[in-house]
Amino acid sequence: AMARASTAFIFLALIAAVGHVDAYTRCGIANRGCNAPNQFSGMKKSKTLPTIVASTGITQDFKDKLDEGHQVLINFAGGASKTYAYILEGGGADAAYADFKTKNCEQTTFEGYCGADNLITQAKKSESAAMKGAGGKTCSCGHTLESSAALYYVLSSDSTAQYVGERAVHEMCHVTQLSRGEYFPTWLIEGGAVHTECLLQKKLTWSTQTYEDCFRYGGGRAGVIKNFRSYYASTYGSANGLQKGESRPCDDFVGDGDTEATMTAGGAEAGHLFYDTGTVAIAYIINKAGITSQQFWQSDVLGKGFWNTIVPFAGHDLVTGYPGQCPEDEGWKRSLLAITKHATVADFYAEFDAWAKTASVADVVAILETQSAIDTQTAGVFDLSTATSGTDHEPCASPLSAGSSLSGVVSAVVAAATVVLALTGRA
């Protein structure tokens, strides 16, 4: 089976636009190499399906089911443009991936680097994966903005078209989430994507799995509820709760989280925290607030919707920043607390953890919306009238740009970067 996707972007060794090599500089600003805060997005809301780029051995059935998975997510939560979906067969010859390399490098080359060869090596080894990875980028006042998104599906010998279609719901959700801008905690990103898997599984033409059954047996890890309860039954989970799901370790960066080795030593599996516990937390929030999943994903009313009420917090340090540093009255915390009605996110965590430590399977099922309610909420097509775009928010008004002693340097580097981007043909 294909490995569970990670939001971890493909690591890029970057070349600064001013001409010197610096693996930790982007758009002329010091920046950690692994999943640095991306506080703004250049993506626009859209109903357009991702453009599929396939290696030569991919059949039409795989392409059709990939489209279907993307479509059911877009119908419910909206999408963002432009997005490309790269699907690569496992174990192919070099020629099978030639078109992928050309088109992927056209999209993603940034400050002199394209990571297509790494994906080809992975595909030739049949190392399966599904991920939202490196897309197109541009510079704006020292900030690195995603200008086009990219999804990657690498197949193994036992990958099925249906399984790829199911993963497509999850990965397309990441495009929509991250198109808002903001540096979100991992539990909201991964839990949110699994949440949409459960909401929309029954919308896939080959599936009859209900919302509850997805929580019981599905979600990509053979049971959301089972894994959530396993996390809180562990020494680590009982002591640390949901808060440790904010920061996922990446290379040597941990933020206010812990290494996977620390979690394992405490009897916890990291995926059970980031994916499954995050999913249950979102269902808990929706239940306690008396809102619907449809409102949570579609509404732009503060206190009802989450994703479409986001105003990015732009104060993160690009080297040392992590999601928990967001102030309570800004960014993701502002939108979350407007729904939960807590004074602080720590207060929400305390309430949720207290419930979670003793929650039975029946207790979790009791907070889920009925299948009838889910069917009604997912019956139509989101018209995007209340959806937001990353382009709604202006990077040049952020603290990184305003009043900085680096402003002259930034301006020069951005000008140089603009020339480089123009020469490479990217918007």
Contacts in CASP RR format, 6 or more apart in sequence:
PFRMAT RR
TARGET T0000
AUTHOR 0000-0000-0000
METHOD contacts of the structure
MODEL  1
AMARASTAFIFLALIAAVGHVDAYTRCGIANRGCNAPNQFSGMKKSKTLP
TIVASTGITQDFKDKLDEGHQVLINFAGGASKTYAYILEGGGADAAYADF
KTKNCEQTTFEGYCGADNLITQAKKSESAAMKGAGGKTCSCGHTLESSAA
LYYVLSSDSTAQYVGERAVHEMCHVTQLSRGEYFPTWLIEGGAVHTECLL
QKKLTWSTQTYEDCFRYGGGRAGVIKNFRSYYASTYGSANGLQKGESRPC
DDFVGDGDTEATMTAGGAEAGHLFYDTGTVAIAYIINKAGITSQQFWQSD
VLGKGFWNTIVPFAGHDLVTGYPGQCPEDEGWKRSLLAITKHATVADFYA
EFDAWAKTASVADVVAILETQSAIDTQTAGVFDLSTATSGTDHEPCASPL
SAGSSLSGVVSAVVAAATVVLALTGRA
1 128 0 8 1.000
1 156 0 8 1.000
1 158 0 8 1.000
1 159 0 8 1.000
1 163 0 8 1.000
2 128 0 8 1.000
2 129 0 8 1.000
2 130 0 8 1.000
2 153 0 8 1.000
2 154 0 8 1.000
2 155 0 8 1.000
2 156 0 8 1.000
2 159 0 8 1.000
2 163 0 8 1.000
2 164 0 8 1.000
2 167 0 8 1.000
3 128 0 8 1.000
3 129 0 8 1.000
3 130 0 8 1.000
4 130 0 8 1.000
4 220 0 8 1.000
4 221 0 8 1.000
4 271 0 8 1.000
4 275 0 8 1.000
5 129 0 8 1.000
5 130 0 8 1.000
5 131 0 8 1.000
5 132 0 8 1.000
5 167 0 8 1.000
5 170 0 8 1.000
5 171 0 8 1.000
5 174 0 8 1.000
6 131 0 8 1.000
7 35 0 8 1.000
7 131 0 8 1.000
7 132 0 8 1.000
7 174 0 8 1.000
7 186 0 8 1.000
7 189 0 8 1.000
7 190 0 8 1.000
7 248 0 8 1.000
8 34 0 8 1.000
8 35 0 8 1.000
8 131 0 8 1.000
8 248 0 8 1.000
8 250 0 8 1.000
9 35 0 8 1.000
9 132 0 8 1.000
9 133 0 8 1.000
9 134 0 8 1.000
10 115 0 8 1.000
10 118 0 8 1.000
10 119 0 8 1.000
10 131 0 8 1.000
10 133 0 8 1.000
10 134 0 8 1.000
10 152 0 8 1.000
11 33 0 8 1.000
11 34 0 8 1.000
11 251 0 8 1.000
12 33 0 8 1.000
12 110 0 8 1.000
12 113 0 8 1.000
12 115 0 8 1.000
12 134 0 8 1.000
13 23 0 8 1.000
13 113 0 8 1.000
14 22 0 8 1.000
14 23 0 8 1.000
14 24 0 8 1.000
14 25 0 8 1.000
14 26 0 8 1.000
14 31 0 8 1.000
14 33 0 8 1.000
14 110 0 8 1.000
14 111 0 8 1.000
14 112 0 8 1.000
14 113 0 8 1.000
15 21 0 8 1.000
15 22 0 8 1.000
15 111 0 8 1.000
15 112 0 8 1.000
15 113 0 8 1.000
16 22 0 8 1.000
16 25 0 8 1.000
16 26 0 8 1.000
16 28 0 8 1.000
16 111 0 8 1.000
16 413 0 8 1.000
17 27 0 8 1.000
17 28 0 8 1.000
17 111 0 8 1.000
17 139 0 8 1.000
17 413 0 8 1.000
17 416 0 8 1.000
17 417 0 8 1.000
17 419 0 8 1.000
17 420 0 8 1.000
18 28 0 8 1.000
18 412 0 8 1.000
18 413 0 8 1.000
18 416 0 8 1.000
23 33 0 8 1.000
24 30 0 8 1.000
24 31 0 8 1.000
24 32 0 8 1.000
24 33 0 8 1.000
24 319 0 8 1.000
25 31 0 8 1.000
26 36 0 8 1.000
26 111 0 8 1.000
26 139 0 8 1.000
26 144 0 8 1.000
26 318 0 8 1.000
27 139 0 8 1.000
27 140 0 8 1.000
27 142 0 8 1.000
27 143 0 8 1.000
27 144 0 8 1.000
27 410 0 8 1.000
27 413 0 8 1.000
27 414 0 8 1.000
27 417 0 8 1.000
28 139 0 8 1.000
28 142 0 8 1.000
28 409 0 8 1.000
28 410 0 8 1.000
28 413 0 8 1.000
28 414 0 8 1.000
28 417 0 8 1.000
29 142 0 8 1.000
29 143 0 8 1.000
29 318 0 8 1.000
29 400 0 8 1.000
29 406 0 8 1.000
29 410 0 8 1.000
29 413 0 8 1.000
30 318 0 8 1.000
30 319 0 8 1.000
31 144 0 8 1.000
31 318 0 8 1.000
31 319 0 8 1.000
32 253 0 8 1.000
32 318 0 8 1.000
32 319 0 8 1.000
32 320 0 8 1.000
33 251 0 8 1.000
34 250 0 8 1.000
34 251 0 8 1.000
34 253 0 8 1.000
35 248 0 8 1.000
35 250 0 8 1.000
35 253 0 8 1.000
36 144 0 8 1.000
36 318 0 8 1.000
36 319 0 8 1.000
37 183 0 8 1.000
37 316 0 8 1.000
37 317 0 8 1.000
37 318 0 8 1.000
37 321 0 8 1.000
37 322 0 8 1.000
38 143 0 8 1.000
38 144 0 8 1.000
38 145 0 8 1.000
38 146 0 8 1.000
38 178 0 8 1.000
38 181 0 8 1.000
38 183 0 8 1.000
39 143 0 8 1.000
39 181 0 8 1.000
39 182 0 8 1.000
39 183 0 8 1.000
39 312 0 8 1.000
39 313 0 8 1.000
39 314 0 8 1.000
39 315 0 8 1.000
39 316 0 8 1.000
39 395 0 8 1.000
39 398 0 8 1.000
40 140 0 8 1.000
40 143 0 8 1.000
40 145 0 8 1.000
40 181 0 8 1.000
40 312 0 8 1.000
40 314 0 8 1.000
40 390 0 8 1.000
40 393 0 8 1.000
40 395 0 8 1.000
40 398 0 8 1.000
41 80 0 8 1.000
41 145 0 8 1.000
41 146 0 8 1.000
41 178 0 8 1.000
41 179 0 8 1.000
41 180 0 8 1.000
41 181 0 8 1.000
41 389 0 8 1.000
41 390 0 8 1.000
41 391 0 8 1.000
42 138 0 8 1.000
42 145 0 8 1.000
42 146 0 8 1.000
42 147 0 8 1.000
42 179 0 8 1.000
42 389 0 8 1.000
42 390 0 8 1.000
42 391 0 8 1.000
43 80 0 8 1.000
43 81 0 8 1.000
43 146 0 8 1.000
43 147 0 8 1.000
43 148 0 8 1.000
43 149 0 8 1.000
43 175 0 8 1.000
43 178 0 8 1.000
43 179 0 8 1.000
43 389 0 8 1.000
43 390 0 8 1.000
43 391 0 8 1.000
44 80 0 8 1.000
44 81 0 8 1.000
44 179 0 8 1.000
44 389 0 8 1.000
44 390 0 8 1.000
44 391 0 8 1.000
45 78 0 8 1.000
45 79 0 8 1.000
45 80 0 8 1.000
45 179 0 8 1.000
45 384 0 8 1.000
45 387 0 8 1.000
45 388 0 8 1.000
45 389 0 8 1.000
46 78 0 8 1.000
46 79 0 8 1.000
46 80 0 8 1.000
46 81 0 8 1.000
46 82 0 8 1.000
46 384 0 8 1.000
47 74 0 8 1.000
47 78 0 8 1.000
47 79 0 8 1.000
47 381 0 8 1.000
47 384 0 8 1.000
48 79 0 8 1.000
48 81 0 8 1.000
48 82 0 8 1.000
48 83 0 8 1.000
49 67 0 8 1.000
49 70 0 8 1.000
49 71 0 8 1.000
49 74 0 8 1.000
50 70 0 8 1.000
50 83 0 8 1.000
50 84 0 8 1.000
50 85 0 8 1.000
50 149 0 8 1.000
50 151 0 8 1.000
50 172 0 8 1.000
50 175 0 8 1.000
51 82 0 8 1.000
51 83 0 8 1.000
51 84 0 8 1.000
51 85 0 8 1.000
52 63 0 8 1.000
52 66 0 8 1.000
52 67 0 8 1.000
52 84 0 8 1.000
52 85 0 8 1.000
52 86 0 8 1.000
52 87 0 8 1.000
53 84 0 8 1.000
53 85 0 8 1.000
53 86 0 8 1.000
53 87 0 8 1.000
53 99 0 8 1.000
53 100 0 8 1.000
53 103 0 8 1.000
53 104 0 8 1.000
54 62 0 8 1.000
54 63 0 8 1.000
54 86 0 8 1.000
54 87 0 8 1.000
54 88 0 8 1.000
54 100 0 8 1.000
55 87 0 8 1.000
55 88 0 8 1.000
55 89 0 8 1.000
55 92 0 8 1.000
55 96 0 8 1.000
55 97 0 8 1.000
55 99 0 8 1.000
55 100 0 8 1.000
55 123 0 8 1.000
56 89 0 8 1.000
56 95 0 8 1.000
56 96 0 8 1.000
56 99 0 8 1.000
57 89 0 8 1.000
57 92 0 8 1.000
57 96 0 8 1.000
58 87 0 8 1.000
58 88 0 8 1.000
58 89 0 8 1.000
58 155 0 8 1.000
59 161 0 8 1.000
61 161 0 8 1.000
62 87 0 8 1.000
62 155 0 8 1.000
62 161 0 8 1.000
62 164 0 8 1.000
63 87 0 8 1.000
64 161 0 8 1.000
65 161 0 8 1.000
65 162 0 8 1.000
65 164 0 8 1.000
65 165 0 8 1.000
65 168 0 8 1.000
65 206 0 8 1.000
66 85 0 8 1.000
66 87 0 8 1.000
66 153 0 8 1.000
66 161 0 8 1.000
66 164 0 8 1.000
66 165 0 8 1.000
66 168 0 8 1.000
68 165 0 8 1.000
68 168 0 8 1.000
68 204 0 8 1.000
68 205 0 8 1.000
69 165 0 8 1.000
69 166 0 8 1.000
69 168 0 8 1.000
69 169 0 8 1.000
69 172 0 8 1.000
69 204 0 8 1.000
70 85 0 8 1.000
70 168 0 8 1.000
70 169 0 8 1.000
70 172 0 8 1.000
72 169 0 8 1.000
72 200 0 8 1.000
72 203 0 8 1.000
72 204 0 8 1.000
73 79 0 8 1.000
73 168 0 8 1.000
73 169 0 8 1.000
73 172 0 8 1.000
73 173 0 8 1.000
73 176 0 8 1.000
73 196 0 8 1.000
73 200 0 8 1.000
74 172 0 8 1.000
74 176 0 8 1.000
74 382 0 8 1.000
75 203 0 8 1.000
75 378 0 8 1.000
75 380 0 8 1.000
75 381 0 8 1.000
75 382 0 8 1.000
76 196 0 8 1.000
76 199 0 8 1.000
76 200 0 8 1.000
76 203 0 8 1.000
76 294 0 8 1.000
76 297 0 8 1.000
76 298 0 8 1.000
76 378 0 8 1.000
76 382 0 8 1.000
77 173 0 8 1.000
77 176 0 8 1.000
77 196 0 8 1.000
77 297 0 8 1.000
77 298 0 8 1.000
77 307 0 8 1.000
77 382 0 8 1.000
78 176 0 8 1.000
78 382 0 8 1.000
78 384 0 8 1.000
78 387 0 8 1.000
79 172 0 8 1.000
79 175 0 8 1.000
79 176 0 8 1.000
79 179 0 8 1.000
79 387 0 8 1.000
80 149 0 8 1.000
80 175 0 8 1.000
80 176 0 8 1.000
80 179 0 8 1.000
80 389 0 8 1.000
80 390 0 8 1.000
81 148 0 8 1.000
82 148 0 8 1.000
82 149 0 8 1.000
83 148 0 8 1.000
83 149 0 8 1.000
83 150 0 8 1.000
83 151 0 8 1.000
83 172 0 8 1.000
83 175 0 8 1.000
84 103 0 8 1.000
84 104 0 8 1.000
84 107 0 8 1.000
84 135 0 8 1.000
84 148 0 8 1.000
84 149 0 8 1.000
84 150 0 8 1.000
84 151 0 8 1.000
85 150 0 8 1.000
85 151 0 8 1.000
85 153 0 8 1.000
85 168 0 8 1.000
86 100 0 8 1.000
86 104 0 8 1.000
86 119 0 8 1.000
86 150 0 8 1.000
86 151 0 8 1.000
86 152 0 8 1.000
86 153 0 8 1.000
87 153 0 8 1.000
87 155 0 8 1.000
87 164 0 8 1.000
88 97 0 8 1.000
88 100 0 8 1.000
88 119 0 8 1.000
88 120 0 8 1.000
88 123 0 8 1.000
88 152 0 8 1.000
88 153 0 8 1.000
88 154 0 8 1.000
88 155 0 8 1.000
89 96 0 8 1.000
89 123 0 8 1.000
89 155 0 8 1.000
90 123 0 8 1.000
90 124 0 8 1.000
90 125 0 8 1.000
90 126 0 8 1.000
90 128 0 8 1.000
90 154 0 8 1.000
90 155 0 8 1.000
90 156 0 8 1.000
90 157 0 8 1.000
91 123 0 8 1.000
91 124 0 8 1.000
91 125 0 8 1.000
91 126 0 8 1.000
92 123 0 8 1.000
92 124 0 8 1.000
94 120 0 8 1.000
97 120 0 8 1.000
97 123 0 8 1.000
97 124 0 8 1.000
100 116 0 8 1.000
100 119 0 8 1.000
100 120 0 8 1.000
101 116 0 8 1.000
101 117 0 8 1.000
101 120 0 8 1.000
104 114 0 8 1.000
104 115 0 8 1.000
104 116 0 8 1.000
104 119 0 8 1.000
104 150 0 8 1.000
105 114 0 8 1.000
105 115 0 8 1.000
105 116 0 8 1.000
106 426 0 8 1.000
107 135 0 8 1.000
107 136 0 8 1.000
107 148 0 8 1.000
107 150 0 8 1.000
107 426 0 8 1.000
108 114 0 8 1.000
108 115 0 8 1.000
108 116 0 8 1.000
108 134 0 8 1.000
108 135 0 8 1.000
108 136 0 8 1.000
108 137 0 8 1.000
108 150 0 8 1.000
109 424 0 8 1.000
109 426 0 8 1.000
110 134 0 8 1.000
110 136 0 8 1.000
110 137 0 8 1.000
111 417 0 8 1.000
111 420 0 8 1.000
112 420 0 8 1.000
115 134 0 8 1.000
119 152 0 8 1.000
119 154 0 8 1.000
122 129 0 8 1.000
122 154 0 8 1.000
123 154 0 8 1.000
123 155 0 8 1.000
126 155 0 8 1.000
126 156 0 8 1.000
126 157 0 8 1.000
127 154 0 8 1.000
127 156 0 8 1.000
128 154 0 8 1.000
128 155 0 8 1.000
128 156 0 8 1.000
128 159 0 8 1.000
129 152 0 8 1.000
129 153 0 8 1.000
129 154 0 8 1.000
130 151 0 8 1.000
130 152 0 8 1.000
130 153 0 8 1.000
130 154 0 8 1.000
130 164 0 8 1.000
130 167 0 8 1.000
130 168 0 8 1.000
130 170 0 8 1.000
130 171 0 8 1.000
131 151 0 8 1.000
131 152 0 8 1.000
131 171 0 8 1.000
132 149 0 8 1.000
132 150 0 8 1.000
132 151 0 8 1.000
132 152 0 8 1.000
132 171 0 8 1.000
132 174 0 8 1.000
132 175 0 8 1.000
132 178 0 8 1.000
133 150 0 8 1.000
133 151 0 8 1.000
133 152 0 8 1.000
134 150 0 8 1.000
135 146 0 8 1.000
135 147 0 8 1.000
135 148 0 8 1.000
135 149 0 8 1.000
135 150 0 8 1.000
136 146 0 8 1.000
136 147 0 8 1.000
136 148 0 8 1.000
136 149 0 8 1.000
136 150 0 8 1.000
136 426 0 8 1.000
137 144 0 8 1.000
137 145 0 8 1.000
137 146 0 8 1.000
137 147 0 8 1.000
138 144 0 8 1.000
138 145 0 8 1.000
138 147 0 8 1.000
138 417 0 8 1.000
138 421 0 8 1.000
138 426 0 8 1.000
138 427 0 8 1.000
139 145 0 8 1.000
139 413 0 8 1.000
139 414 0 8 1.000
139 417 0 8 1.000
139 418 0 8 1.000
139 421 0 8 1.000
140 395 0 8 1.000
140 396 0 8 1.000
140 414 0 8 1.000
141 395 0 8 1.000
141 396 0 8 1.000
141 398 0 8 1.000
141 400 0 8 1.000
141 401 0 8 1.000
141 410 0 8 1.000
141 414 0 8 1.000
142 395 0 8 1.000
142 400 0 8 1.000
142 401 0 8 1.000
142 410 0 8 1.000
142 413 0 8 1.000
142 414 0 8 1.000
143 395 0 8 1.000
143 398 0 8 1.000
143 400 0 8 1.000
143 401 0 8 1.000
145 395 0 8 1.000
146 178 0 8 1.000
146 179 0 8 1.000
147 426 0 8 1.000
147 427 0 8 1.000
148 427 0 8 1.000
149 175 0 8 1.000
149 178 0 8 1.000
149 179 0 8 1.000
151 168 0 8 1.000
151 171 0 8 1.000
151 172 0 8 1.000
151 174 0 8 1.000
151 175 0 8 1.000
153 164 0 8 1.000
153 167 0 8 1.000
153 168 0 8 1.000
153 171 0 8 1.000
155 164 0 8 1.000
162 204 0 8 1.000
162 206 0 8 1.000
162 207 0 8 1.000
165 204 0 8 1.000
166 197 0 8 1.000
166 201 0 8 1.000
166 204 0 8 1.000
166 207 0 8 1.000
166 220 0 8 1.000
169 193 0 8 1.000
169 196 0 8 1.000
169 197 0 8 1.000
169 200 0 8 1.000
169 201 0 8 1.000
169 204 0 8 1.000
170 193 0 8 1.000
170 194 0 8 1.000
170 196 0 8 1.000
170 197 0 8 1.000
171 193 0 8 1.000
173 192 0 8 1.000
173 193 0 8 1.000
173 196 0 8 1.000
173 197 0 8 1.000
174 189 0 8 1.000
174 193 0 8 1.000
176 307 0 8 1.000
177 184 0 8 1.000
177 189 0 8 1.000
177 192 0 8 1.000
177 193 0 8 1.000
177 307 0 8 1.000
178 184 0 8 1.000
178 189 0 8 1.000
179 389 0 8 1.000
179 390 0 8 1.000
180 307 0 8 1.000
180 308 0 8 1.000
180 310 0 8 1.000
180 312 0 8 1.000
180 388 0 8 1.000
180 389 0 8 1.000
180 390 0 8 1.000
181 310 0 8 1.000
181 312 0 8 1.000
181 390 0 8 1.000
181 393 0 8 1.000
182 310 0 8 1.000
182 312 0 8 1.000
182 313 0 8 1.000
182 331 0 8 1.000
182 332 0 8 1.000
183 312 0 8 1.000
183 313 0 8 1.000
183 316 0 8 1.000
183 321 0 8 1.000
183 322 0 8 1.000
183 323 0 8 1.000
183 326 0 8 1.000
183 332 0 8 1.000
184 323 0 8 1.000
184 332 0 8 1.000
185 245 0 8 1.000
185 246 0 8 1.000
185 247 0 8 1.000
185 323 0 8 1.000
185 324 0 8 1.000
185 332 0 8 1.000
186 245 0 8 1.000
186 246 0 8 1.000
186 247 0 8 1.000
186 248 0 8 1.000
186 274 0 8 1.000
186 323 0 8 1.000
187 242 0 8 1.000
187 245 0 8 1.000
187 246 0 8 1.000
187 273 0 8 1.000
187 274 0 8 1.000
187 277 0 8 1.000
187 278 0 8 1.000
187 281 0 8 1.000
188 278 0 8 1.000
188 282 0 8 1.000
188 332 0 8 1.000
188 336 0 8 1.000
190 271 0 8 1.000
190 274 0 8 1.000
190 275 0 8 1.000
190 278 0 8 1.000
191 274 0 8 1.000
191 275 0 8 1.000
191 276 0 8 1.000
191 278 0 8 1.000
191 279 0 8 1.000
191 281 0 8 1.000
191 282 0 8 1.000
192 278 0 8 1.000
192 279 0 8 1.000
192 282 0 8 1.000
194 219 0 8 1.000
194 220 0 8 1.000
194 224 0 8 1.000
194 275 0 8 1.000
194 276 0 8 1.000
194 278 0 8 1.000
194 279 0 8 1.000
195 279 0 8 1.000
195 282 0 8 1.000
195 283 0 8 1.000
195 293 0 8 1.000
196 297 0 8 1.000
197 214 0 8 1.000
197 218 0 8 1.000
197 219 0 8 1.000
197 220 0 8 1.000
198 211 0 8 1.000
198 214 0 8 1.000
198 215 0 8 1.000
198 218 0 8 1.000
198 219 0 8 1.000
198 224 0 8 1.000
198 279 0 8 1.000
199 211 0 8 1.000
199 293 0 8 1.000
199 374 0 8 1.000
199 377 0 8 1.000
199 378 0 8 1.000
200 378 0 8 1.000
201 207 0 8 1.000
201 209 0 8 1.000
201 210 0 8 1.000
201 211 0 8 1.000
201 214 0 8 1.000
202 208 0 8 1.000
202 209 0 8 1.000
202 210 0 8 1.000
202 211 0 8 1.000
202 371 0 8 1.000
202 374 0 8 1.000
202 375 0 8 1.000
202 378 0 8 1.000
203 378 0 8 1.000
209 217 0 8 1.000
209 218 0 8 1.000
210 371 0 8 1.000
210 374 0 8 1.000
211 368 0 8 1.000
211 369 0 8 1.000
211 371 0 8 1.000
211 374 0 8 1.000
212 365 0 8 1.000
212 368 0 8 1.000
212 371 0 8 1.000
214 224 0 8 1.000
215 223 0 8 1.000
215 224 0 8 1.000
215 225 0 8 1.000
215 279 0 8 1.000
215 280 0 8 1.000
215 283 0 8 1.000
215 364 0 8 1.000
215 365 0 8 1.000
215 368 0 8 1.000
216 223 0 8 1.000
216 224 0 8 1.000
216 225 0 8 1.000
216 226 0 8 1.000
216 361 0 8 1.000
216 365 0 8 1.000
217 223 0 8 1.000
218 224 0 8 1.000
219 275 0 8 1.000
219 276 0 8 1.000
219 279 0 8 1.000
220 275 0 8 1.000
221 227 0 8 1.000
221 271 0 8 1.000
221 272 0 8 1.000
221 275 0 8 1.000
221 276 0 8 1.000
223 276 0 8 1.000
224 275 0 8 1.000
224 276 0 8 1.000
224 279 0 8 1.000
224 280 0 8 1.000
225 276 0 8 1.000
225 280 0 8 1.000
225 361 0 8 1.000
225 364 0 8 1.000
225 365 0 8 1.000
226 276 0 8 1.000
227 269 0 8 1.000
227 271 0 8 1.000
227 272 0 8 1.000
227 275 0 8 1.000
227 276 0 8 1.000
227 277 0 8 1.000
228 272 0 8 1.000
228 276 0 8 1.000
228 277 0 8 1.000
228 278 0 8 1.000
228 279 0 8 1.000
228 280 0 8 1.000
228 356 0 8 1.000
228 359 0 8 1.000
228 364 0 8 1.000
229 359 0 8 1.000
229 361 0 8 1.000
229 364 0 8 1.000
230 268 0 8 1.000
230 269 0 8 1.000
230 272 0 8 1.000
231 237 0 8 1.000
231 241 0 8 1.000
231 268 0 8 1.000
231 269 0 8 1.000
231 272 0 8 1.000
231 273 0 8 1.000
231 276 0 8 1.000
231 277 0 8 1.000
232 238 0 8 1.000
232 241 0 8 1.000
232 277 0 8 1.000
232 353 0 8 1.000
232 356 0 8 1.000
232 357 0 8 1.000
232 359 0 8 1.000
234 266 0 8 1.000
234 267 0 8 1.000
234 268 0 8 1.000
235 266 0 8 1.000
235 267 0 8 1.000
235 268 0 8 1.000
236 258 0 8 1.000
236 262 0 8 1.000
236 263 0 8 1.000
236 265 0 8 1.000
236 266 0 8 1.000
236 267 0 8 1.000
236 268 0 8 1.000
237 244 0 8 1.000
237 266 0 8 1.000
237 268 0 8 1.000
237 273 0 8 1.000
238 357 0 8 1.000
240 258 0 8 1.000
241 273 0 8 1.000
241 277 0 8 1.000
241 349 0 8 1.000
241 353 0 8 1.000
241 356 0 8 1.000
242 273 0 8 1.000
242 277 0 8 1.000
242 278 0 8 1.000
242 281 0 8 1.000
242 349 0 8 1.000
242 352 0 8 1.000
242 353 0 8 1.000
242 356 0 8 1.000
243 256 0 8 1.000
243 346 0 8 1.000
243 349 0 8 1.000
244 257 0 8 1.000
244 258 0 8 1.000
244 263 0 8 1.000
244 273 0 8 1.000
245 257 0 8 1.000
245 273 0 8 1.000
245 274 0 8 1.000
245 277 0 8 1.000
245 278 0 8 1.000
246 256 0 8 1.000
246 257 0 8 1.000
246 322 0 8 1.000
246 323 0 8 1.000
246 324 0 8 1.000
247 254 0 8 1.000
247 255 0 8 1.000
247 256 0 8 1.000
247 257 0 8 1.000
247 322 0 8 1.000
247 323 0 8 1.000
247 324 0 8 1.000
248 270 0 8 1.000
248 274 0 8 1.000
249 257 0 8 1.000
249 258 0 8 1.000
249 259 0 8 1.000
249 260 0 8 1.000
255 320 0 8 1.000
255 321 0 8 1.000
255 322 0 8 1.000
256 322 0 8 1.000
256 324 0 8 1.000
257 322 0 8 1.000
260 270 0 8 1.000
263 269 0 8 1.000
263 270 0 8 1.000
263 273 0 8 1.000
264 270 0 8 1.000
277 356 0 8 1.000
280 356 0 8 1.000
280 364 0 8 1.000
281 352 0 8 1.000
282 296 0 8 1.000
283 364 0 8 1.000
283 367 0 8 1.000
283 368 0 8 1.000
283 369 0 8 1.000
284 352 0 8 1.000
284 355 0 8 1.000
284 367 0 8 1.000
285 296 0 8 1.000
285 336 0 8 1.000
285 339 0 8 1.000
285 340 0 8 1.000
286 292 0 8 1.000
286 293 0 8 1.000
286 296 0 8 1.000
286 369 0 8 1.000
287 367 0 8 1.000
287 368 0 8 1.000
287 369 0 8 1.000
288 340 0 8 1.000
288 367 0 8 1.000
289 303 0 8 1.000
289 339 0 8 1.000
289 340 0 8 1.000
289 341 0 8 1.000
291 299 0 8 1.000
291 303 0 8 1.000
291 304 0 8 1.000
291 305 0 8 1.000
291 339 0 8 1.000
292 369 0 8 1.000
292 373 0 8 1.000
292 377 0 8 1.000
293 369 0 8 1.000
293 374 0 8 1.000
293 377 0 8 1.000
294 377 0 8 1.000
294 378 0 8 1.000
295 301 0 8 1.000
295 304 0 8 1.000
295 305 0 8 1.000
296 304 0 8 1.000
296 305 0 8 1.000
296 306 0 8 1.000
296 307 0 8 1.000
296 339 0 8 1.000
297 305 0 8 1.000
297 306 0 8 1.000
297 307 0 8 1.000
298 305 0 8 1.000
298 308 0 8 1.000
298 382 0 8 1.000
298 386 0 8 1.000
298 387 0 8 1.000
299 305 0 8 1.000
299 308 0 8 1.000
299 309 0 8 1.000
299 386 0 8 1.000
300 308 0 8 1.000
300 309 0 8 1.000
300 386 0 8 1.000
300 387 0 8 1.000
300 388 0 8 1.000
301 309 0 8 1.000
302 309 0 8 1.000
302 334 0 8 1.000
302 335 0 8 1.000
302 338 0 8 1.000
303 309 0 8 1.000
303 335 0 8 1.000
303 338 0 8 1.000
303 339 0 8 1.000
304 339 0 8 1.000
305 335 0 8 1.000
305 339 0 8 1.000
306 335 0 8 1.000
306 336 0 8 1.000
306 339 0 8 1.000
307 388 0 8 1.000
308 386 0 8 1.000
308 387 0 8 1.000
308 388 0 8 1.000
309 334 0 8 1.000
309 335 0 8 1.000
309 338 0 8 1.000
310 331 0 8 1.000
310 332 0 8 1.000
310 335 0 8 1.000
310 388 0 8 1.000
311 330 0 8 1.000
311 331 0 8 1.000
311 334 0 8 1.000
311 393 0 8 1.000
312 331 0 8 1.000
312 393 0 8 1.000
313 326 0 8 1.000
313 327 0 8 1.000
313 330 0 8 1.000
313 331 0 8 1.000
313 332 0 8 1.000
314 395 0 8 1.000
314 397 0 8 1.000
314 398 0 8 1.000
314 399 0 8 1.000
314 400 0 8 1.000
315 398 0 8 1.000
315 399 0 8 1.000
315 400 0 8 1.000
316 322 0 8 1.000
316 325 0 8 1.000
316 326 0 8 1.000
318 400 0 8 1.000
323 332 0 8 1.000
324 333 0 8 1.000
324 345 0 8 1.000
326 332 0 8 1.000
326 333 0 8 1.000
327 333 0 8 1.000
328 334 0 8 1.000
328 337 0 8 1.000
328 343 0 8 1.000
328 344 0 8 1.000
328 345 0 8 1.000
333 345 0 8 1.000
336 345 0 8 1.000
336 348 0 8 1.000
337 343 0 8 1.000
337 344 0 8 1.000
337 345 0 8 1.000
337 348 0 8 1.000
340 348 0 8 1.000
342 348 0 8 1.000
342 351 0 8 1.000
355 363 0 8 1.000
369 377 0 8 1.000
395 401 0 8 1.000
400 410 0 8 1.000
401 407 0 8 1.000
401 410 0 8 1.000
404 410 0 8 1.000
421 427 0 8 1.000
END
